[in-house]
């Protein structure tokens, strides 16, 4: 496609005509096969060489590239020269590469350029000679006015190609406004190249349209390169400025300096930037409250600043009506408004003040942790803020720490309290100076900063109380010598009545005396020794011995104090040798160290003096003793001493000539380790190993388990549901079983055995009868130690086995029967009634005699005479019998 330049010569026009003819011929070839173009020897830049049918080769190609940088290929297959090309050879070839990235497909089209000499034809005399003219294919950028009123279609510009001189050119456009949104906004005359706008355009939606203009021949070949054409939409002031918010909310502290920025308002305008249409101007049109004006706004930035000092206590909120106008605020500019609400924040510009300068209150002595006064203050600042909340301070008068003051968070009052008890006898009146300030720093008048604390005075009157004695000081010290005789006077312990400062009428008593060494006179308080004082056994600390004394007045009030007795040491204890048995290995040791200690004070202790005391000549000959330091000595042996045990008496003496003699057992042994010879040492006790200790513990555990088993068996045997000596005293057993019972007897251990003739101690667990060979045999339970139950047999009639004691059977039951019959009848009659005292038919059942030899056996246990002492149970059945009766009578 040709660019703007001089008109082509006739020779160039003839060459293009010949080239187009060759192109048409070349396209007769098959796709993807070699394409041949016949071209002149010289080709100008941006000249069409020919056209290749790319769709027949690869219709979905999205990438087209030429292997020869001197040529380029457009999307429609047109081949152009990238710059001026001279064909030096008769032939030149290159390849067009086509690729589809989605399908991963590539194809090639070989292109062959053949040089062909131009055939000149004679020009007729009447033919017009073509002359070069100025190209019009690169028009100047076009603009149009937004919101144009027409008439439409509105001619914007005409595009013309110089190829019209030789060919019939068809013009077309594409891009936004044509085949892209907004559609059909522009149109072009295909023949003349005139560009039209079909309707008004809003610049705020589309400010520039970048179109592509194409010029092609009638048969579809591109006569020119695609021409970019920009259409710029000129702005019209059709948009008013708009505030970013309808209502602005700002805060500013009161007492702020003049010129303090409160906030910034901002507006936007959709018109073209950097024009008068978007040059905005801000202003305040109205303020509420109206007078005086407290704020100003910067015309260009919209920053609102203070022009006066604000006082929240006067006005706490302002409302401003803001206006913004374009065209730099000129009257014909467009405008809009917004509201700005400015809240004045509280700051501490008002000091808290006391309602009065002096206060008075009173408190009883010896009381503490009590509230004695509330001090109100006034503050004009905002309630429940740090500028309103008060902090109270006691400036003077509280040197002893008797008082504290805090703030009540609800009422903002100062709460004065006594935290340490006052003494009426010491101080009957206290004057306090109280100061108050806010939690927040003061921001008001600078001249008041140095005096930003308000002050008041509080006089506290102390009331007298009738109080008990005082033991002062709480700890009293006294000194006495050790081993002083019993009854030695130590001192007089005194407590005082705080009102009279006198000790008269007080009584004394020892509350705590760990060893009972001290006595105190109840009325005078005189302290004496009741036993001999031993410093070494007094306390773990040795010299100090403490007792607690109680002082009581006539009203029963009391106080306690501590009396500390410092016991002066005497040299009443000799030094003691720490060792009893020593081992010396001759192969390694020449001596052994002997150490001594003295429980007395150091002044009565070391240095110690060691010596062999009344030793035998053999000991003196074989052993030597040399002092090593103040508390130890070396015991050494001679070379001729034999390996054996020696009994060596050693005397040790302190500096006060207190001495003691102790005989040490020394084992002189041929060993390398002292542990090898310790087995020969005399044993004062047995040292058990871990396995021995474990065996002992296991044995003890085994004994305990056996004992526990025996106890549990005994308890369980007693708790068994068996008949005691007095059968009726324990349970009432009703049995309707008439069949023979089991032939079983219960042993003393609680187990049931199948043998009747068995030695037992306890009671039988099963009672019944058995019929063998026409005879009935009955077994009854017998209590007794190591007695045998024997079977009493009879022939042809009913037999009963009674208590067999010593082989004698009791047969007289008349006395037992006469005693139990009326009582059992009365009990059964009462139990045979229900809750309404009506006869119950389901409790006591009447059975007729079933004749001789009944399988039910005998009830001889009930008719047997028992011991007289066991018959009282009939009158004392009470809860057990009643509960049983109630259970049986429930329907």
C-alpha positions in Angstrom: 0.0 0.0 0.0 1.4 3.4 -0.9 2.1 6.1 1.6 1.9 9.8 1.1 4.4 10.9 -1.6 4.8 12.1 -5.2 2.6 10.6 -7.8 3.8 7.5 -9.6 5.1 7.8 -13.1 3.6 6.2 -16.1 6.2 3.6 -16.1 5.4 2.6 -12.5 1.7 2.4 -13.3 2.3 0.1 -16.2 4.4 -2.1 -13.9 1.7 -2.4 -11.3 -0.8 -3.3 -13.9 1.4 -6.1 -15.2 2.1 -7.2 -11.6 -1.6 -7.6 -10.8 -2.1 -9.7 -13.9 0.7 -12.0 -12.7 -0.9 -12.2 -9.3 -4.2 -13.4 -10.7 -2.3 -16.0 -12.7 -0.3 -17.2 -9.7 -3.4 -17.9 -7.6 -4.4 -20.6 -9.9 -1.8 -22.8 -8.2 -2.9 -25.3 -5.5 -2.7 -24.2 -1.9 0.4 -25.1 0.1 2.2 -25.5 -3.0 4.8 -23.3 -4.5 3.6 -19.8 -5.5 5.4 -18.0 -8.3 5.3 -14.2 -8.6 6.8 -12.4 -11.7 8.2 -9.1 -10.4 10.3 -6.3 -11.8 14.0 -6.2 -10.8 13.5 -3.3 -8.5 10.7 -3.1 -5.9 10.0 0.0 -3.9 9.2 -0.2 -0.2 5.6 -1.0 0.8 4.8 -2.2 -2.6 2.5 -5.1 -3.1 4.1 -8.2 -4.6 1.1 -10.5 -4.9 -1.5 -12.3 -2.9 -1.5 -15.8 -1.6 -4.8 -17.7 -0.7 -4.0 -18.5 2.9 -7.4 -19.9 3.8 -7.1 -22.7 1.2 -3.8 -23.7 2.8 -4.6 -23.3 6.6 -7.9 -21.5 7.2 -7.4 -21.4 11.0 -4.0 -19.9 11.0 -3.5 -17.3 13.8 0.2 -16.6 13.1 1.7 -15.6 9.7 5.5 -15.1 9.2 7.8 -14.7 6.3 11.2 -16.3 6.2 12.6 -13.4 4.3 12.7 -10.1 6.3 12.5 -8.1 3.1 8.9 -9.2 2.7 5.9 -9.2 5.0 2.5 -11.0 4.6 -0.8 -9.5 5.8 -3.8 -11.5 7.1 -5.6 -11.4 3.8 -2.5 -13.0 2.1 -1.2 -9.8 0.5 2.6 -9.8 0.2 4.4 -6.5 0.6 8.0 -5.4 0.5 9.3 -4.2 3.9 11.7 -1.9 2.2 13.2 -1.3 -1.3 14.4 -4.6 -2.8 16.6 -5.2 -5.9 16.5 -8.6 -7.4 20.1 -9.2 -8.5 19.4 -12.8 -9.6 16.7 -13.8 -12.0 15.0 -15.8 -9.2 14.5 -15.3 -5.5 12.5 -17.5 -3.1 11.3 -17.4 0.5 8.7 -19.3 2.6 5.5 -18.2 4.3 4.9 -20.0 7.6 1.4 -20.6 8.8 0.6 -21.9 12.3 -2.5 -22.7 14.4 -1.6 -22.5 18.1 -4.8 -24.1 19.3 -4.6 -27.1 17.0 -0.8 -27.2 17.1 -0.7 -27.2 13.3 1.9 -25.7 11.0 2.1 -25.4 7.2 4.5 -23.8 4.7 3.9 -22.0 1.4 7.0 -21.7 -0.8 7.1 -18.4 -2.8 9.3 -17.9 -5.9 10.0 -14.5 -7.3 11.1 -14.5 -11.0 12.5 -11.5 -12.7 10.8 -10.6 -15.9 11.9 -7.8 -18.2 9.3 -5.2 -18.7 7.7 -5.0 -22.2 7.4 -1.4 -23.2 4.7 -0.4 -25.5 4.5 2.6 -27.5 2.4 5.4 -26.2 -0.2 6.8 -28.5 0.0 10.5 -29.1 -3.3 11.1 -27.7 -2.6 9.3 -24.3 -2.3 11.6 -21.4 1.0 11.6 -19.7 0.7 10.6 -16.0 2.4 13.0 -13.6 3.2 12.4 -9.9 0.8 14.2 -7.5 0.8 14.6 -3.7 -0.7 11.6 -1.9 -3.7 12.0 0.4 -3.6 8.5 2.0 -2.4 9.8 5.4 -5.0 12.4 6.5 -4.6 14.5 9.6 -6.4 13.4 12.8 -10.1 14.1 12.8 -12.1 15.5 15.7 -15.8 15.9 16.3 -17.8 17.6 19.0 -19.6 15.5 21.6 -23.4 15.8 21.7 -23.4 17.4 18.3 -26.8 18.3 17.1 -26.1 17.3 13.5 -27.4 17.2 10.8 -26.7 13.5 10.6 -25.0 11.8 9.0 -22.3 14.3 9.7 -19.3 14.5 7.3 -16.1 14.2 9.2 -13.4 13.7 6.5 -12.6 12.2 3.2 -9.9 9.6 2.6 -8.4 9.1 -0.8 -5.7 6.8 -2.2 -3.5 7.8 -5.2 -4.2 4.3 -6.6 -7.5 5.7 -7.9 -5.6 7.0 -10.9 -5.1 3.5 -12.2 -7.6 1.3 -10.4 -11.1 1.3 -9.2 -10.7 1.6 -5.4 -13.2 0.5 -2.8 -12.9 2.1 0.7 -13.9 0.4 3.9 -13.5 1.1 7.7 -13.4 -1.1 10.8 -12.9 -0.7 14.5 -14.8 0.8 17.4 -17.9 2.6 16.3 -18.2 0.5 13.1 -18.1 -3.3 13.7 -17.3 -3.0 17.4 -19.2 -1.3 20.2 -20.7 1.2 19.7 -21.9 -0.3 16.4 -22.8 1.7 13.4 -21.6 5.0 14.8 -19.4 5.7 11.7 -19.9 4.9 8.0 -17.8 5.5 4.9 -18.7 5.9 1.3 -17.2 3.0 -0.5 -16.5 4.9 -3.6 -15.5 8.3 -2.4 -13.9 7.5 1.0 -16.0 10.1 2.8 -16.3 9.4 6.6 -19.6 10.1 8.3 -20.9 10.1 11.9 -24.4 8.8 12.2 -25.4 10.0 15.7 -24.3 12.2 18.7 -21.4 10.9 20.8 -20.8 11.2 24.6 -17.2 11.9 25.2 -17.4 10.6 28.8 -18.1 7.1 27.3 -15.9 7.3 24.2 -13.2 10.0 23.9 -11.3 8.5 21.0 -12.1 6.2 18.2 -9.2 4.4 16.5 -10.4 3.2 13.1 -8.7 1.3 10.3 -9.3 2.4 6.8 -8.6 0.1 3.9 -8.4 0.7 0.1 -8.7 -2.3 -2.1 -9.2 -2.9 -5.8 -12.5 -4.1 -7.2 -11.2 -7.7 -7.3 -10.3 -7.6 -3.6 -6.6 -6.8 -3.7 -5.2 -4.3 -1.1 -4.1 -1.3 -3.0 -2.7 0.4 0.1 -1.5 -0.5 3.6 -4.3 -0.3 6.2 -4.5 3.3 7.4 -5.0 4.0 11.1 -7.4 6.9 11.6 -8.1 8.5 15.0 -11.3 10.4 15.6 -11.1 12.5 18.8 -14.3 13.6 20.5 -14.1 17.2 21.7 -15.4 17.8 25.2 -18.6 19.7 26.0 -19.4 21.0 29.6 -22.3 18.6 30.0 -21.4 17.2 33.4 -21.8 19.0 36.7 -19.2 18.4 39.5 -20.4 15.9 42.2 -19.2 15.7 45.8 -17.8 12.3 46.7 -20.2 12.2 49.7 -23.6 13.8 50.3 -22.8 14.4 54.0 -19.3 14.8 55.4 -18.6 14.3 59.1 -15.5 15.8 60.6 -14.3 16.3 64.2 -12.0 19.0 65.6 -10.8 19.4 69.2 -11.9 22.5 70.9 -9.3 25.1 71.7 -7.5 24.2 68.4 -5.3 26.9 67.0 -6.6 29.1 64.2 -5.9 27.6 60.8 -6.3 24.0 62.1 -7.5 21.7 59.2 -10.9 20.2 60.0 -11.2 18.1 56.9 -11.2 18.1 53.1 -14.2 17.9 50.8 -13.7 16.6 47.3 -15.8 16.6 44.1 -15.3 15.0 40.7 -16.3 16.1 37.2 -16.6 13.6 34.3 -15.7 16.2 31.7 -12.2 16.4 30.1 -9.5 16.9 32.7 -7.2 20.0 32.6 -9.9 22.1 31.0 -12.1 24.8 32.2 -14.9 22.2 32.3 -13.1 20.5 35.2 -11.6 23.4 37.0 -13.5 23.4 40.3 -14.0 26.0 42.9 -15.2 25.3 46.5 -17.1 27.7 48.8 -19.2 27.7 52.0 -22.6 29.1 51.3 -24.2 28.6 54.8 -23.2 27.9 58.4 -25.4 26.7 61.3 -25.3 28.4 63.8 -25.1 31.3 61.5 -23.0 33.8 63.4 -20.1 34.1 63.7 -18.4 32.3 60.8 -16.0 29.8 62.3 -14.6 28.1 59.2 -13.2 28.7 55.8 -12.6 26.5 52.8 -9.7 26.6 50.3 -11.3 27.3 46.9 -9.1 24.8 44.9 -8.3 22.0 47.4 -11.5 21.9 49.5 -9.7 22.0 52.8 -11.8 23.3 55.6 -9.9 25.2 58.4 -10.8 27.1 61.5 -10.8 30.9 61.6 -11.7 31.2 65.3 -11.0 29.3 68.5 -13.8 26.8 69.1 -15.3 26.2 72.6 -17.3 23.0 73.0 -19.1 24.3 76.0 -20.6 27.0 73.9 -21.4 25.1 70.6 -20.5 21.5 70.2 -21.6 21.0 66.6 -21.7 23.0 63.3 -23.3 22.3 60.0 -21.9 23.8 56.8 -23.5 23.9 53.3 -20.7 23.4 50.8 -20.8 24.4 47.1 -18.6 23.3 44.2 -18.7 24.9 40.7 -16.8 24.2 37.5 -15.5 26.8 35.0 -13.4 28.1 37.9 -16.5 29.3 39.7 -17.8 31.5 36.9 -21.5 32.1 37.0 -22.2 30.1 33.9 -20.5 27.0 35.4 -22.3 24.0 36.6 -22.5 23.4 40.4 -23.7 21.0 43.2 -23.9 21.1 47.0 -23.2 18.9 50.0 -23.5 19.1 53.8 -20.6 19.1 56.2 -21.2 18.4 59.9 -18.3 19.4 62.2 -18.4 18.0 65.8 -16.3 19.8 68.3 -14.4 17.3 70.4 -13.9 18.0 74.1 -10.5 18.8 75.4 -9.4 19.5 78.9 -9.8 23.2 78.9 -11.7 23.3 82.1 -10.2 22.4 85.5 -12.1 20.5 88.1 -13.0 22.6 91.1 -14.0 21.8 94.7 -17.4 23.0 95.8 -15.9 24.3 99.0 -12.4 25.0 100.3 -12.6 23.1 103.6 -14.2 19.9 104.9 -14.5 18.2 108.2 -15.0 14.6 109.2 -14.3 12.2 112.1 -13.2 8.6 112.6 -12.8 6.3 115.6 -9.4 5.2 116.6 -8.2 1.7 115.8 -10.5 1.4 112.8 -9.2 1.0 109.2 -10.4 0.2 105.7 -13.4 2.5 106.2 -14.7 5.4 104.1 -14.9 8.7 106.1 -15.7 11.4 103.5 -16.8 12.0 99.9 -15.6 15.1 98.2 -17.5 16.3 95.1 -16.0 18.4 92.3 -17.4 20.3 89.3 -16.0 20.1 85.7 -17.6 21.7 82.6 -15.9 19.2 80.2 -17.7 16.3 78.6 -19.0 13.8 81.1 -17.3 10.4 81.3 -14.2 11.4 79.4 -10.6 11.7 80.5 -11.1 15.5 80.5 -13.9 15.1 83.0 -12.7 12.3 85.2 -10.9 13.6 88.3 -7.7 12.3 90.0 -7.4 13.2 93.7 -4.1 13.4 95.5 -3.3 13.9 99.2 -0.6 16.6 99.1 0.1 17.1 102.8 -0.8 15.5 106.1 -0.5 11.8 105.2 3.1 11.3 106.0 2.4 8.2 108.1 0.2 6.6 105.4 -3.0 6.5 107.4 -5.2 7.7 104.5 -5.9 7.0 100.9 -8.2 8.8 98.4 -9.7 7.4 95.2 -12.2 8.4 92.6 -15.7 7.1 92.3 -16.0 6.4 88.5 -19.8 6.9 88.6 -20.1 10.2 90.5 -16.5 11.6 90.0 -16.3 12.1 93.7 -13.2 11.8 95.8 -13.5 8.9 98.3 -11.3 9.5 101.4 -10.6 6.3 103.4 -8.6 5.3 106.5 -6.3 2.4 105.6 -4.2 2.4 108.7 -5.6 2.7 112.2 -5.2 6.0 114.0 -4.3 6.4 117.7 -6.3 8.9 119.7 -3.5 9.1 122.3 -0.9 10.0 119.7 -2.9 12.3 117.4 -6.4 13.6 118.0 -6.7 15.6 114.8 -5.2 15.3 111.3 -5.4 18.1 108.7 -5.1 16.9 105.0 -4.5 19.0 101.9 -6.3 17.4 98.9 -5.5 18.3 95.3 -7.5 17.4 92.2 -6.7 17.4 88.5 -8.1 15.6 85.4 -6.8 12.4 83.8 -6.1 14.2 80.5 -3.4 17.0 80.4 -4.7 20.5 80.7 -5.0 22.2 77.3 -6.6 25.5 78.3 -5.0 28.9 78.9 -1.2 28.7 79.1 -1.1 31.0 82.0 -3.1 28.5 84.1 -0.9 25.5 83.4 1.2 26.2 86.5 -1.9 26.3 88.7 -3.9 23.5 87.1 -4.6 21.8 90.4 -7.4 22.9 92.7 -6.9 22.4 96.4 -9.0 21.9 99.5 -8.4 21.1 103.2 -9.9 18.2 105.2 -9.8 18.1 109.0 -10.1 14.6 110.4 -11.1 14.3 114.1 -10.0 11.1 115.8 -12.5 9.7 118.4 -11.3 8.0 121.5 -12.1 4.3 122.2 -11.9 2.3 125.4 -9.3 -0.1 124.0 -7.3 -2.9 125.5 -3.7 -3.0 126.7 -0.8 -2.5 124.4 2.2 -4.7 124.4 4.9 -2.3 123.1 7.3 -3.0 121.8 6.0 -6.1 120.3 9.3 -7.9 120.8 11.3 -7.4 124.1 14.8 -8.8 124.6 16.4 -10.0 127.8 19.8 -11.7 128.6 20.6 -14.4 131.1 23.5 -16.8 131.7 23.2 -20.4 130.8 22.8 -22.9 133.8 21.4 -20.1 136.0 19.7 -21.5 139.1 16.0 -22.1 139.1 14.1 -19.0 140.2 16.6 -16.6 138.8 14.8 -13.3 137.9 15.1 -12.3 134.3 13.1 -9.1 134.1 9.7 -7.6 134.6 7.5 -7.7 131.5 5.2 -4.7 131.2 2.2 -3.8 129.0 0.3 -0.5 129.2 -3.2 0.8 129.1 -3.1 3.4 126.3 -5.6 5.7 128.0 -3.7 5.8 131.4 -0.3 4.8 130.2 -0.2 2.6 133.3 0.3 -1.1 133.9 -1.8 -1.4 137.0 -4.7 -3.8 136.9 -3.2 -5.9 134.1 -2.6 -9.6 134.5 0.0 -11.7 132.6 0.1 -15.2 131.3 2.5 -17.3 129.2 0.8 -18.4 126.0 3.7 -20.3 124.5 6.8 -21.7 126.2 8.3 -24.5 124.1 10.4 -26.1 126.9 8.7 -24.7 130.0 11.8 -22.9 131.2 10.1 -19.6 132.1 7.4 -18.5 134.6 5.7 -15.1 134.8 4.0 -13.5 137.8 0.4 -13.0 137.0 0.1 -9.6 138.6 3.6 -8.1 138.5 4.8 -9.5 135.2 8.0 -10.6 136.8 9.8 -13.2 134.6 11.8 -16.0 136.3 13.4 -19.3 135.3 11.5 -22.5 136.2 14.2 -24.8 135.0 17.9 -24.7 134.2 18.5 -23.1 130.8 20.6 -25.0 128.4 21.8 -22.9 125.5 22.6 -25.9 123.3 19.1 -27.3 123.4 17.1 -24.0 123.5 16.3 -23.6 119.8 17.9 -24.5 116.5 19.5 -21.1 116.5 21.1 -21.9 119.9 21.3 -18.7 121.9 17.8 -17.2 121.4 14.8 -18.6 123.3 11.3 -17.1 122.6 8.2 -17.2 124.7 4.8 -15.5 124.0 3.2 -13.4 126.8 -0.5 -12.5 127.1 -1.6 -9.3 128.9 -5.2 -9.0 130.0 -7.0 -6.0 131.5 -10.1 -5.9 133.8 -12.5 -5.8 130.8 -11.0 -9.0 129.3 -9.3 -7.2 126.5 -5.8 -8.4 125.8 -2.6 -8.1 123.8 0.3 -10.4 123.1 4.0 -9.8 123.0 7.1 -11.8 122.5 9.9 -12.1 125.0 13.2 -13.2 123.5 15.7 -14.6 126.0 19.3 -14.4 124.9 21.1 -17.3 126.8 24.8 -16.5 127.4 27.0 -19.5 126.8 29.0 -21.3 129.5 31.7 -23.9 128.9 29.5 -26.7 130.0 30.1 -29.2 127.2 33.4 -31.0 126.4 34.4 -31.5 122.8 33.2 -34.7 121.2 35.1 -37.0 118.8 32.9 -37.7 115.7 34.3 -41.1 114.8 33.8 -44.5 116.5 35.5 -46.9 114.1 38.4 -46.2 111.8 40.1 -48.2 109.0 43.7 -47.6 108.0 45.0 -49.3 104.8 48.7 -49.8 105.3 49.5 -49.9 101.6 48.2 -46.4 101.1 47.7 -44.6 104.4 50.3 -43.5 107.0 47.7 -42.0 109.3 44.0 -41.2 109.8 42.4 -38.0 110.8 40.4 -37.6 114.0 38.0 -34.7 114.3 36.2 -33.2 117.2 33.3 -30.7 117.7 32.1 -28.6 120.6 28.5 -27.5 120.9 29.5 -24.5 123.0 30.3 -21.0 121.6 33.6 -20.7 119.8 35.1 -18.9 122.7 34.7 -22.1 124.7 35.6 -24.4 121.8 38.7 -24.8 119.6 41.6 -25.1 119.5 41.3 -28.7 120.8 44.2 -30.7 122.4 44.4 -34.4 121.5 46.4 -37.0 123.5 46.5 -40.8 124.1 44.9 -41.3 127.5 46.1 -44.0 129.8 47.0 -46.2 126.9 48.8 -49.5 127.4 52.6 -49.5 126.7 51.9 -51.4 123.5 49.6 -48.7 122.2 52.0 -46.0 123.1 54.8 -47.9 121.4 52.9 -48.6 118.2 50.7 -45.4 117.8 51.3 -41.7 117.8 48.9 -38.7 117.9 49.9 -35.3 116.3 47.6 -32.3 116.2 46.8 -31.3 112.7 44.7 -28.1 113.1 42.4 -26.6 115.7 39.7 -29.3 115.5 41.6 -32.4 114.1 44.7 -34.6 114.7 46.6 -37.3 112.8 46.6 -40.8 114.4 49.6 -42.6 112.9 51.1 -46.1 113.4 54.7 -47.4 113.6 56.1 -49.6 111.0 56.3 -52.6 113.2 52.5 -52.4 114.0 50.7 -55.6 113.0 47.5 -55.7 110.9 44.7 -56.1 113.4 42.1 -54.2 115.4 43.3 -51.8 118.1 41.4 -50.2 120.9 42.9 -46.7 121.3 41.7 -44.3 124.1 42.0 -40.7 123.0 41.4 -37.6 125.2 40.4 -34.3 123.6 40.2 -31.0 125.6 39.0 -27.5 124.6 40.4 -24.2 125.6 38.4 -24.2 128.8 39.9 -27.5 129.9 36.7 -29.4 129.4 37.8 -32.8 128.2 36.5 -36.2 127.3 38.1 -39.6 126.7 36.8 -41.9 124.0 38.1 -45.3 122.9 38.3 -45.7 119.2 38.4 -49.0 117.3 41.1 -48.8 114.7 41.4 -51.6 112.1 44.9 -51.6 110.7 44.5 -53.6 107.5 46.5 -54.7 104.6 44.2 -53.4 102.0 43.9 -50.9 99.1 40.4 -49.9 99.9 38.9 -49.2 103.3 35.7 -51.0 102.3 37.6 -54.3 102.2 38.2 -54.3 105.9 35.0 -52.9 107.2 33.5 -56.4 107.6 35.6 -57.0 110.7 34.3 -53.9 112.4 32.0 -54.3 115.3 28.4 -54.0 114.2 26.1 -51.7 116.1 23.4 -52.4 113.6 22.5 -54.4 110.6 22.6 -52.8 107.1 20.2 -54.5 104.8 20.5 -54.6 101.1 17.7 -53.7 98.7 16.8 -57.4 98.0 16.6 -58.1 101.8 14.3 -55.1 102.3 12.2 -56.2 99.4 11.9 -59.7 100.8 10.8 -58.3 104.2 8.2 -56.1 102.6 6.8 -59.0 100.6 6.6 -61.2 103.7 4.8 -58.4 105.6 2.4 -58.1 102.7 1.7 -61.8 102.7 1.0 -61.8 106.4 -1.4 -59.0 106.0 -3.2 -60.7 103.1 -3.6 -63.9 105.2 -4.9 -61.9 108.2 -7.3 -60.0 105.9 -8.6 -63.3 104.4 -9.3 -64.7 107.9 -11.0 -61.5 109.1 -13.2 -61.4 105.9 -14.1 -65.0 106.3 -15.1 -64.5 109.8 -17.2 -61.5 109.0 -18.9 -63.1 106.1 -19.7 -66.2 108.2 -21.4 -64.0 110.8 -23.3 -62.1 108.1 -24.6 -65.3 106.5 -28.4 -65.8 106.4 -28.2 -68.8 108.8 -30.1 -69.5 111.9 -28.6 -68.2 115.1 -29.0 -69.8 118.5 -32.4 -68.3 118.8 -34.0 -69.2 115.5 -37.1 -66.9 115.8 -35.0 -63.9 116.7 -33.4 -63.6 113.3 -35.8 -64.6 110.5 -39.3 -66.0 109.9 -39.0 -68.6 107.2 -42.2 -69.8 105.5 -41.8 -72.9 103.4 -44.6 -74.7 101.6 -42.2 -77.3 100.4 -43.4 -80.7 101.3 -40.9 -82.7 99.3 -37.9 -84.2 100.9 -35.1 -81.7 101.7 -31.5 -82.0 100.7 -29.2 -84.1 102.9 -26.7 -81.2 103.4 -25.0 -79.7 106.4 -23.2 -76.3 106.5 -19.7 -76.3 107.9 -18.2 -73.5 110.0 -16.5 -72.0 107.0 -19.9 -71.4 105.3 -19.6 -74.2 102.8 -22.3 -76.9 102.4 -21.3 -80.5 102.6 -23.2 -83.7 101.8 -22.3 -85.6 105.0 -24.7 -85.5 107.9 -22.3 -86.9 110.4 -19.8 -84.1 110.4 -18.2 -82.1 113.1 -19.4 -78.5 112.9 -19.2 -75.3 114.8 -22.0 -73.0 113.6 -25.3 -73.7 112.1 -26.6 -75.9 109.4 -27.3 -74.2 106.1 -30.0 -76.7 104.9 -32.8 -78.1 107.0 -35.0 -80.8 105.6 -35.9 -84.5 105.8 -35.4 -87.6 103.8 -37.5 -90.8 103.6 -35.4 -94.0 103.3 -36.9 -97.5 103.5 -40.2 -96.3 104.8 -38.6 -94.3 107.6 -38.5 -90.6 107.9 -35.2 -89.0 109.0 -35.2 -85.4 110.2 -32.1 -83.2 110.6 -32.2 -80.2 112.8 -29.6 -77.5 113.3 -27.5 -77.6 116.4 -25.3 -75.0 117.9 -22.3 -76.0 119.9 -18.6 -76.4 119.8 -17.2 -79.5 118.2 -20.4 -81.5 118.6 -21.6 -84.1 116.2 -25.0 -84.3 114.6 -26.3 -87.8 114.9 -29.2 -89.4 113.1 -32.1 -90.5 115.3 -34.0 -93.3 113.6 -37.4 -94.8 114.3 -39.5 -97.5 112.7 -42.8 -97.0 111.2 -43.5 -93.6 112.7 -42.3 -90.0 112.8 -38.9 -89.3 114.5 -37.3 -86.0 115.4 -33.6 -85.2 115.9 -33.3 -82.7 118.7 -30.3 -80.9 120.2 -27.7 -83.5 120.8 -25.6 -82.1 123.6 -23.2 -84.5 125.3 -25.2 -87.3 123.8 -28.4 -86.4 125.7 -31.7 -85.6 123.9 -34.2 -83.3 125.4 -37.8 -84.7 125.1 -39.8 -82.4 127.4 -41.4 -79.7 125.2 -44.4 -78.8 127.3 -42.8 -75.8 129.0 -41.6 -74.4 125.7 -45.0 -75.0 124.0 -47.0 -73.3 126.8 -44.7 -70.3 126.6 -44.6 -69.7 122.9 -48.1 -70.8 121.8 -50.0 -67.7 123.1 -47.3 -65.3 122.0 -47.0 -66.7 118.5 -50.7 -66.8 118.1 -51.0 -63.1 119.1 -48.2 -62.1 116.6 -49.8 -64.1 113.8 -53.2 -62.6 114.5 -51.8 -59.1 114.2 -49.9 -59.9 111.1 -52.9 -61.5 109.5 -54.6 -58.1 109.2 -54.2 -55.6 106.4 -53.9 -51.8 106.7 -57.6 -51.4 107.5 -57.3 -54.1 110.3 -59.3 -56.5 108.2 -58.4 -60.2 108.0 -55.9 -60.9 105.2 -56.5 -64.1 103.4 -53.1 -64.4 101.8 -50.8 -64.2 104.7 -51.4 -67.0 107.3 -52.5 -70.2 105.6 -54.1 -73.1 107.4 -53.0 -76.6 106.5 -54.8 -79.8 107.6 -52.9 -82.7 109.0 -51.8 -84.8 106.2 -51.4 -87.9 108.3 -48.5 -89.9 109.6 -45.3 -90.0 107.8 -45.8 -86.7 105.9 -42.9 -85.9 103.5 -42.8 -82.4 105.0 -41.1 -83.7 108.0 -41.1 -82.3 111.5 -41.0 -78.7 112.7 -39.3 -79.8 115.9 -37.0 -76.8 115.8 -40.0 -74.6 116.6 -41.1 -76.9 119.5 -37.7 -77.4 121.0 -37.1 -75.8 124.3 -34.6 -73.0 124.1 -32.6 -71.2 126.7 -34.7 -68.9 128.9 -32.5 -65.9 128.0 -33.4 -66.2 124.3 -37.2 -65.8 124.7 -37.3 -62.0 125.0 -37.2 -61.6 121.2 -40.9 -62.2 121.0 -41.5 -58.8 122.7 -38.9 -57.0 120.7 -39.5 -57.9 117.1 -40.6 -54.4 116.2 -39.3 -53.0 112.9 -37.9 -56.2 111.4 -41.0 -58.2 112.1 -43.3 -55.3 111.1 -41.5 -54.8 107.8 -41.7 -58.5 107.0 -45.4 -58.5 107.9 -46.1 -55.5 105.6 -44.2 -57.2 102.8 -46.2 -60.3 103.1 -49.6 -58.6 103.4 -49.3 -56.3 100.4 -51.9 -57.2 97.8 
